Amino acid sequence: MHKFGSCDGCQLAFLNAGEALLALAGRVDIVHFAEAGPYAPEARVDVAFVEGSIGTPEEVERIRQVREHARVLVAMGACATSGGVQALRNLAQASDWVARTYPDPGAVHVLAESRPVSAYVAVDLELAGCPVTTRAVMEAVASFLRGAPPAAAREKLCLECKRAGHPCVLVTRGAPCMGPVTAAGCGALCPGLGRACYGCFGPAELSEPDALAARLAALGLDPAAVRRRLLSIHAGAPAFARAAARLGNGHRGGDNG
């Protein structure tokens, strides 16, 4: 388990497996998981799980080392799969953010953009979510133990709502829900509580974010508010970034709403 630019939420999803994780420890060797104790970042392993985006030159070198030492590499969560919340800095010049944040900007070395793991190395499996779910991580581990490729379905969140019998908050309440363009996986947590989806699991397959943007505008949201919905968690996801750019003040520079 390797951490890059992130909040640790995806690692915690793994730790939250509790007794299942203890049972797993009896079947595999967990050789590197700093948050849980074992520390061997340069060990050669069958499967490496990676949390976090790549945002510094040092992280580029480190992720390449992780890839070289792992037979299979799994990117976990929004940061590792699309750049995460950190990718919001891609909307402006990174040097401007650093200059406004740190008293000695020259001591801080960052890349021009926060990018996903796949921008630098080959990724064998991506697990979506902000954070990922414990169930998704443990299902992936179970698939590896069986010698079968884990499923990587990216169906829309709306299908989870339908199966659970939740009323559509976009239709019935006019809530600015991202469900029609967001991948399933959270169990429709927010719509199940009568709230609009925020897009935590990133773009679904065959989604149409431009059409959703038009629908949200029809609900009364101005372009800045629609951009916030598209970019707040997955600013680095191409599908969301392109739709936001077409609303004006695109993926580079300017007010991101």
N, C-alpha and C positions, 0 to 999 in steps of 0.2 A: 504494500500500500504506500503510494508516493503522493506527497502533497506539493502543489505549486500555488499559484495565486488563487486563494479561496478562503472560505470562512470556516472550514472543517465540517460543514453540515453533512457532506456525503460520507466522510469517514464515520461520523456519528451514526449515520443510518446503518452502517455495517456493524458498529459496536452495539447498536440497539437490538440486534438479533438475539442478544442475551444467551439463553441456554442453547439455542441452535448454533451460535458461534462457538460455544464451548464444545459442543458435539463435533463441530467441524474441525476443531483443533486436534481431535483425536484421529482424524482421517488424513489431514494434510499438515505440512510444515509451514507455519506462518513465520517467514524468516525476516521480514521487514515491515513494521507497522509502528512507527515511532510513537503515535498517540496511545497505542495499547501496550507498548513496552519494547518489543523486539526491534533492534536497530542494526541493519546491515544493508545500507542503500546500494551497495555495489554488488550484491549477491546475484548470481544467475538463478533465474526462477522459471517455472512453467508459465505462470500467469502473473502479470503485474497490473494492479488497479491504480489508476491515476486520477486524482482529484485536482482541479484548478486549471486556470488559464496560464498561458506562457506570455510573460510581459517584460522579461529582462534578458540580457545576453547570457547571464549565468544559467537561467532556466532553460534556454535553448540547448546549451551544452548538456545540462543534466537530463533533459527529456530524451536526448539522443542516446545517452548512456543507458537510461532505463530501457529504451527500445532495443538496444544492442544486447542487453542482458536478459531479455524476456522472450520466451517463445510466443506468447500471446499477450497483447496489450489491450486493456479495457479502459476507455475514457468514461469517467463517471460524472454526471451532472452537467448543468448548464455551463459552468466555467470551462470545463474540459472539452465540451462538445461544440460550443459556439463563442467562447470568450467571456460569457457571463456578464454580470453587472459591470465588471471592470471594463468591458468593451464600450461603455458609454464614453470613456475618454477618447475613443477613436473618432468621436464626432468633432473633436477640436485638435489642436496641436498638443501633443503630449508634453512638450517643453513648457507650454503655458500652464498646464495643470501643475507640473512639478514646481514651477516658479512661484505659483500662488500658494502652494501647500507647505513647502519646506524652507526653513531659514537659510539653508546652504544648498541650493539646487545643484550645484556642481558636484556634490558628493553622491547624488542619486543618479543611477544609470538605468534607464528604462528604454524599451523599444518604442518605436513610433506608435505601435498598436498593441492591444491585448488580444491575443489570438488563441484559437483552440489548439489542442494537441495535434490534431490532424494536419495543421498548417506546417508542421515540422517533421513529423514521423508518420509511418503507416499505423493505422489503428484497426484492430480486428473487430472490436465491438464497441458501440456507444450506448450508454445507459442514460436516458434523458432524466430531467427533473431538477428542481431547485428547492430542496435537494432531491437526490434519488430516493426511492423508497427502499426500505429494508427488504421487502418482498422481491423487488427486481434484482437486487444484488444477490440474494440467496438463491433465487432461481437461476441466475447466471452461473453461480458456483456449482449448483446441482447439475447443470447441463455439462459443465466442464468435467465433473467427476464421472458422468455417464459416457463421456466421449462424444457427445452430440453438440452440434453448434447451437448456441442460445438463440431464441427467437428475437427478432428485432422489428416487430410490428410497429407501425407509426400511424395507426388509425386515429380518427378525430375524437376529441373528447366528447363531442355530441353523442357518439355511440354509447359511451359509458353512461351518460345521462339517460338515454333512452332505455338501456337495460335496467337501470336502477329505478326508473319511473319518475325521475325528477322533471317537473315542469320547466320548460325552456325559459330562462330568465331574460333572454334577449327578446323573445316574442311576447311573453306574458307581462313583463315588467319594464321593458325598454332599457334593461341594464346593458352597459357596454361590455358584453361578454366576448372573450377571445376564444371560446370553445370551438367555433366552426373552423378555426385555422390551427388549433393547438393539438398536439399529440396526446392521446390518452395515457394513463398510467397512474394518476393520483387517486383514482376512484371517484372522480367528479366531486372532490372535497368542497370547493367553494359553491358551485351550483347546488349541491346537496343541502347547503345551509342558506340557500336563497340569494347568494352573492354571485357576482360576475366573475368568470375565470380571468386570471391575470396572465396566462400564457406561460406558466412555469416550466412546462415540458417541451417548449419550443415548437417549431413548425411541424404540422402533420404532413403526411404524404398527400399530394394532389390538392393542397389547400389553395385558396384564392384570397390572399390578404388584401388585394385591391378591392375586391367585392365587399369584404367585411369593412374596409375603411369607408366605402361609400355608404354602407348601412349605418355605421356609427355616426357619420356626418348627418344622415337623415334623422338620427335621434337627437341631433342638436349639438354634437361635439364639434368644436372648431378643429382645424388642422393640427394645431399644437397639441391638443388633448389626444387626438388619434395617434399622433406620433409617439406620445408618451406610452400609450397602450402597446404599440408595436415594439418599442425600443427599450422598455424599462428593464427587462431581464435578459432578452436575447438580441441586444443591439448588433451582435456580430453574426447573427443568422442571416444568410443572404436573402432568403425569401422575405423576412420582415424588414431588413434594411432597404431592399429595393422598393418595397411598397411605401416605406417612410420617405424615401428620397423623392418619390413621385408626388408627395404632398408638399414639397418645397423644403428648403433648408435641409438638404439631404444628409448623406452619411458622413460628409466631411464639412466641418466648419459650421458656424452659425448657431442659432438657438435651437436646441433639440426639443423644445416644448416642455 
